[in-house]
Amino acid sequence: LTTVVLLVMPLLFQVLFAGRLAGFHISLLTETLIFAIFATAFNLLYGYTGLLSFGHAMFVAVAGYTAAKTFTVLGASLEVLGGLEPLGTWILAVILGIAIAGIFAVFIGYLAVQLEEIYFALITLSFSMAIYAMANQDVPGQIGAALGIGDGNFTNRSDGLTFIPGDVSLLGFEFSLVNLTNPLAYYFLTVFVFVISIYALWRIVKSPFGMICKAIRENPERARAVGVNVTYHQWMTFIISGLFTGLAGVMLVVLGGNVNPQDHAYWTASAAPVVMTVIGGPLSFVGPIVGAFSYEYIRWAISQFPLLEEYWEFSFGVLLLVVVLFFDNGVAGGIDRVRDRFLEDEDQTRIVEDADEETS
């Protein structure tokens, strides 16, 4: 049902809005779905395993730079695919982006899970800022130049890398893989990736591995006492989370056609999934998805009012404070509470009706 709703949303936007405004809302929804993958992958580590990462954007950054390099360097070698070159390059970018993010997750995760609580959060933040500094100062380019490889420009420093995915020719139809004013084709591609990713993450949390993760979250000492290798499971969770975050990073960077240190590697980029998860509810699987939609569309609603937009951080902070203070387990928890209250009222009404019938 969710997939069907997502597939008909562009048609609804075309009915409700016209021209560029419809394209804007398609682009906003595309970005929201990608952030939903990002937040859900982050919550696998935070909400299900109890590890708070302050540097998860590092996987977005390394996967994003990999995707950008794939399009700018390797894309030309796929000309043999003809009109399918942009689509083939995108597939290659996804594979390489996830692989590179996974490699980083293996090594960084192994070191990070040796620590606990705030120390884990700080070491992930440290690695993230180290990657930000390397991209901002183009350390890989400098190292390559010193070794006689390349021209000394790998990340293009603070400007980042910009690319255009190109046009696809498929079954007689020709369209842009990503049209910045109306990314309809990329939206359907994002829906496909979103559904597959969320289903895969859902199967993981419902598996015995997911049950062990929740046991570690609740009481790691007791989990160790019953024979669970806590450090190993935390490491595996970190790697899985990094892989899906890398996928989100590739999707996000290709959507924008640009990757740069400030937007994709700085600590504020890592704050986004944390805020989304807190808003949506970390103890619910759908919480981060609800949080991503709430974050993106509340941010859009604030932008419609000049005064609120001028102080949008304050406006959003007040809304976040309300959610934290008055919603148990975020917006998802609030929805569950309203639903339970409604079902409880229905049960009470049914009991009263049954009692009246017996009396009659």
C-alpha positions as CSV (number, residue, x, y, z in Angstrom):
1,L,0.0,0.0,0.0
2,T,2.8,2.4,0.9
3,T,4.6,1.7,-2.4
4,V,1.4,2.4,-4.3
5,V,0.9,5.7,-2.5
6,L,4.4,6.7,-3.2
7,L,4.1,5.9,-6.9
8,V,0.9,8.0,-7.3
9,M,2.3,11.0,-5.4
10,P,3.8,12.7,-8.5
11,L,0.4,12.6,-10.2
12,L,-1.2,14.1,-7.1
13,F,1.5,16.9,-7.1
14,Q,0.7,17.6,-10.8
15,V,-3.0,18.0,-9.8
16,L,-2.4,20.1,-6.7
17,F,0.4,22.2,-8.1
18,A,1.6,23.4,-11.5
19,G,4.9,23.6,-13.3
20,R,8.0,24.2,-11.2
21,L,6.1,24.0,-7.9
22,A,5.1,20.4,-8.7
23,G,8.7,19.6,-9.6
24,F,9.9,21.1,-6.3
25,H,7.6,18.9,-4.3
26,I,8.7,15.8,-6.2
27,S,12.3,16.8,-5.4
28,L,11.5,17.4,-1.8
29,L,9.8,14.0,-1.5
30,T,12.7,12.3,-3.2
31,E,15.2,13.9,-0.7
32,T,12.9,12.9,2.2
33,L,12.8,9.3,1.1
34,I,16.6,9.2,0.9
35,F,16.9,10.8,4.4
36,A,14.5,8.2,5.6
37,I,16.9,5.5,4.6
38,F,19.7,7.4,6.2
39,A,17.8,7.8,9.5
40,T,16.6,4.2,9.6
41,A,20.1,2.9,9.0
42,F,21.4,5.2,11.8
43,N,18.6,4.0,14.1
44,L,19.7,0.4,13.6
45,L,22.8,1.4,15.5
46,Y,21.2,3.9,18.0
47,G,17.6,2.7,18.7
48,Y,18.2,-1.0,18.4
49,T,21.8,-1.4,19.7
50,G,22.1,1.6,22.0
51,L,25.1,3.2,20.3
52,L,24.9,6.9,19.5
53,S,27.0,8.0,16.6
54,F,27.7,11.7,16.1
55,G,29.6,11.1,12.8
56,H,27.4,9.0,10.6
57,A,27.7,11.5,7.8
58,M,31.2,10.3,7.1
59,F,29.7,7.3,5.2
60,V,27.5,9.7,3.2
61,A,30.7,11.7,2.3
62,V,32.9,8.8,1.3
63,A,30.1,7.1,-0.7
64,G,29.2,10.5,-2.2
65,Y,32.8,11.2,-3.4
66,T,33.0,7.7,-4.8
67,A,29.8,8.3,-6.7
68,A,31.0,11.7,-8.0
69,K,34.3,10.1,-9.2
70,T,32.4,7.3,-10.8
71,F,30.4,9.7,-12.9
72,T,33.3,12.0,-13.7
73,V,36.1,9.5,-14.3
74,L,34.6,6.0,-15.0
75,G,31.4,7.1,-16.7
76,A,33.2,7.7,-20.0
77,S,34.4,4.1,-20.1
78,L,30.8,2.9,-20.2
79,E,30.0,4.6,-23.5
80,V,29.6,1.1,-24.9
81,L,26.2,1.0,-23.2
82,G,24.9,3.8,-25.5
83,G,21.8,5.4,-24.1
84,L,22.0,3.3,-20.9
85,E,25.4,4.8,-20.0
86,P,24.0,7.1,-17.2
87,L,21.9,4.3,-15.7
88,G,24.9,1.9,-15.9
89,T,27.1,4.5,-14.3
90,W,24.6,5.0,-11.5
91,I,24.5,1.2,-10.8
92,L,28.3,1.2,-10.7
93,A,28.3,4.2,-8.4
94,V,25.9,2.5,-6.0
95,I,28.0,-0.6,-5.9
96,L,31.3,1.2,-5.4
97,G,29.8,3.7,-3.0
98,I,28.4,1.0,-0.8
99,A,31.7,-0.9,-1.0
100,I,33.9,2.0,0.0
101,A,31.5,3.0,2.8
102,G,31.6,-0.6,4.0
103,I,35.4,-0.6,4.1
104,F,35.4,2.5,6.2
105,A,32.8,1.0,8.4
106,V,34.8,-2.1,9.0
107,F,37.9,-0.3,10.2
108,I,36.3,2.7,12.0
109,G,33.7,0.4,13.5
110,Y,36.3,-2.0,14.9
111,L,38.0,0.9,16.8
112,A,34.8,2.6,17.8
113,V,33.0,-0.4,19.4
114,Q,35.9,-0.8,21.8
115,L,34.5,2.2,23.6
116,E,31.1,2.8,25.2
117,E,28.5,5.5,25.6
118,I,29.8,9.1,25.2
119,Y,33.3,7.9,24.2
120,F,31.8,5.9,21.3
121,A,29.9,9.1,20.2
122,L,33.0,11.2,20.4
123,I,35.3,8.8,18.5
124,T,32.7,8.6,15.6
125,L,32.6,12.4,15.6
126,S,36.4,12.5,15.6
127,F,36.6,10.2,12.5
128,S,33.9,12.2,10.8
129,M,35.7,15.5,11.3
130,A,38.9,13.9,10.2
131,I,37.3,12.9,6.9
132,Y,35.8,16.4,6.6
133,A,39.3,17.9,7.1
134,M,40.8,15.6,4.5
135,A,38.2,16.4,1.9
136,N,38.3,20.1,2.7
137,Q,42.1,20.3,2.3
138,D,42.2,17.7,-0.4
139,V,44.6,15.4,1.4
140,P,44.0,12.5,-1.0
141,G,45.0,14.8,-3.9
142,Q,48.1,16.0,-2.2
143,I,49.2,12.4,-1.4
144,G,48.5,11.4,-5.0
145,A,50.5,14.3,-6.3
146,A,53.4,13.4,-4.0
147,L,53.3,9.9,-5.4
148,G,53.1,11.1,-9.0
149,I,49.5,10.1,-9.3
150,G,46.9,12.6,-10.6
151,D,47.1,16.4,-10.8
152,G,46.8,17.0,-7.1
153,N,43.0,17.7,-7.3
154,F,40.9,14.8,-6.0
155,T,38.2,16.4,-3.8
156,N,38.3,20.0,-5.2
157,R,38.6,21.2,-1.6
158,S,35.6,23.2,-0.3
159,D,33.9,23.5,-3.7
160,G,33.5,19.8,-4.0
161,L,32.8,17.9,-7.1
162,T,29.9,18.7,-9.5
163,F,28.6,16.4,-12.2
164,I,25.6,15.8,-14.5
165,P,24.4,12.2,-14.7
166,G,23.2,12.6,-18.3
167,D,20.3,11.4,-20.4
168,V,18.9,7.9,-20.6
169,S,17.5,6.3,-23.7
170,L,15.3,3.3,-22.8
171,L,12.6,1.5,-24.8
172,G,12.3,4.5,-27.2
173,F,12.0,7.0,-24.3
174,E,14.7,9.6,-23.6
175,F,14.8,11.4,-20.3
176,S,17.3,12.8,-17.8
177,L,18.4,10.5,-15.1
178,V,18.2,13.5,-12.7
179,N,16.3,16.6,-13.8
180,L,17.0,19.2,-11.0
181,T,13.7,21.1,-11.7
182,N,11.6,18.0,-11.9
183,P,13.4,14.7,-11.0
184,L,10.5,12.4,-11.9
185,A,12.6,9.5,-13.2
186,Y,15.0,9.7,-10.3
187,Y,12.0,9.8,-7.9
188,F,10.7,6.4,-9.2
189,L,14.3,5.1,-8.9
190,T,14.4,6.4,-5.3
191,V,11.1,4.8,-4.5
192,F,12.5,1.4,-5.7
193,V,15.6,1.8,-3.6
194,F,13.6,3.0,-0.6
195,V,11.2,0.1,-0.5
196,I,14.0,-2.5,-0.9
197,S,16.2,-0.8,1.7
198,I,13.5,-0.4,4.3
199,Y,12.3,-4.0,3.8
200,A,15.8,-5.3,4.2
201,L,16.3,-3.2,7.4
202,W,13.0,-4.4,8.7
203,R,14.0,-8.1,8.1
204,I,17.2,-7.4,10.0
205,V,15.6,-6.0,13.1
206,K,13.0,-8.8,13.1
207,S,15.7,-11.5,12.8
208,P,17.5,-13.2,15.7
209,F,20.3,-10.8,15.1
210,G,17.9,-7.9,15.7
211,M,16.7,-9.5,18.9
212,I,20.3,-9.7,20.1
213,C,20.8,-6.1,19.2
214,K,17.8,-5.1,21.4
215,A,19.1,-7.3,24.2
216,I,22.4,-5.5,24.0
217,R,20.6,-2.1,24.1
218,E,18.6,-3.1,27.2
219,N,21.4,-4.7,29.2
220,P,24.8,-5.4,27.7
221,E,26.2,-6.9,30.9
222,R,23.3,-9.4,31.0
223,A,23.8,-10.2,27.3
224,R,27.4,-11.0,28.0
225,A,26.4,-13.2,30.9
226,V,24.2,-15.4,28.6
227,G,27.1,-15.8,26.1
228,V,26.5,-13.0,23.6
229,N,29.7,-11.5,22.1
230,V,28.5,-7.9,22.6
231,T,31.5,-6.2,20.9
232,Y,31.2,-8.4,17.8
233,H,27.5,-7.8,17.4
234,Q,28.0,-4.0,17.8
235,W,30.7,-4.1,15.2
236,M,28.4,-6.0,12.7
237,T,25.6,-3.5,13.4
238,F,28.0,-0.6,12.8
239,I,29.0,-2.2,9.4
240,I,25.4,-2.8,8.3
241,S,24.4,0.7,9.3
242,G,27.4,2.1,7.4
243,L,26.5,0.1,4.3
244,F,22.9,1.4,4.1
245,T,24.1,4.9,5.0
246,G,26.5,4.7,2.1
247,L,23.6,3.8,-0.2
248,A,21.7,6.9,1.1
249,G,24.9,8.9,0.4
250,V,25.1,7.9,-3.2
251,M,21.4,8.6,-3.8
252,L,21.6,12.0,-2.1
253,V,24.7,13.1,-4.0
254,V,23.5,12.0,-7.4
255,L,20.2,13.8,-6.7
256,G,22.0,17.1,-6.1
257,G,24.8,16.5,-8.7
258,N,27.3,17.8,-6.1
259,V,29.3,16.5,-3.1
260,N,31.2,18.9,-0.9
261,P,32.7,18.7,2.6
262,Q,30.4,21.3,4.3
263,D,27.1,19.7,3.2
264,H,28.1,16.0,3.4
265,A,30.9,15.6,5.9
266,Y,30.6,18.3,8.5
267,W,29.2,17.5,11.9
268,T,25.9,19.2,11.1
269,A,25.3,16.6,8.4
270,S,25.6,13.9,11.1
271,A,23.1,15.8,13.3
272,A,20.3,15.4,10.7
273,P,19.6,11.6,11.4
274,V,19.9,12.1,15.1
275,V,17.3,14.9,15.1
276,M,15.1,12.9,12.7
277,T,15.3,9.8,14.9
278,V,14.5,11.7,18.1
279,I,11.6,13.5,16.5
280,G,10.2,10.2,15.0
281,G,11.0,7.9,17.9
282,P,14.0,5.7,18.2
283,L,12.2,2.7,19.8
284,S,9.9,2.3,16.8
285,F,11.1,0.9,13.4
286,V,9.0,3.5,11.5
287,G,10.0,6.3,13.9
288,P,13.0,7.5,11.8
289,I,10.9,7.4,8.7
290,V,8.2,9.5,10.4
291,G,11.0,11.7,11.7
292,A,12.5,12.3,8.3
293,F,9.1,13.3,6.9
294,S,8.5,15.6,9.9
295,Y,11.9,17.2,9.7
296,E,11.8,17.9,6.0
297,Y,8.2,19.1,5.8
298,I,8.3,21.1,9.0
299,R,11.5,22.7,7.7
300,W,9.6,23.5,4.4
301,A,6.6,24.9,6.3
302,I,8.9,27.2,8.3
303,S,10.4,28.5,5.0
304,Q,6.9,29.7,4.0
305,F,7.0,32.4,6.6
306,P,9.7,35.0,6.3
307,L,10.0,35.7,10.0
308,L,10.2,32.1,11.0
309,E,12.6,31.4,8.2
310,E,14.9,34.1,9.4
311,Y,15.2,32.4,12.8
312,W,14.4,28.8,11.5
313,E,16.9,27.2,14.0
314,F,15.0,28.7,16.9
315,S,11.6,27.8,15.4
316,F,12.6,24.3,14.7
317,G,14.2,24.0,18.2
318,V,11.0,25.0,19.9
319,L,9.1,22.3,17.9
320,L,11.7,19.7,18.8
321,L,11.5,20.7,22.4
322,V,7.7,20.2,22.3
323,V,8.1,16.7,20.8
324,V,10.7,15.7,23.4
325,L,8.7,17.0,26.4
326,F,5.2,15.9,25.4
327,F,5.5,12.9,23.1
328,D,6.5,9.5,24.4
329,N,9.0,8.0,21.9
330,G,8.6,10.8,19.5
331,V,5.9,11.4,16.9
332,A,5.5,7.7,16.2
333,G,5.0,7.1,19.9
334,G,2.4,9.9,19.9
335,I,0.5,8.2,17.0
336,D,0.6,4.9,18.8
337,R,-0.7,6.5,21.9
338,V,-3.6,8.1,20.0
339,R,-4.4,4.8,18.3
340,D,-4.3,2.9,21.5
341,R,-6.6,5.5,23.2
342,F,-9.0,5.2,20.2
343,L,-9.1,1.4,20.4
344,E,-9.5,1.6,24.2
345,D,-12.6,3.9,23.7
346,E,-14.0,1.4,21.1
347,D,-13.5,-1.5,23.6
348,Q,-15.3,0.5,26.4
349,T,-18.1,1.4,24.1
350,R,-18.5,-2.2,23.0
351,I,-18.6,-3.4,26.7
352,V,-21.3,-0.8,27.5
353,E,-23.3,-1.9,24.5
354,D,-23.0,-5.6,25.5
355,A,-24.0,-4.7,29.0
356,D,-27.1,-2.8,27.8
357,E,-28.1,-5.8,25.6
358,E,-27.8,-8.2,28.6
359,T,-29.9,-5.9,30.8
360,S,-32.6,-5.7,28.1
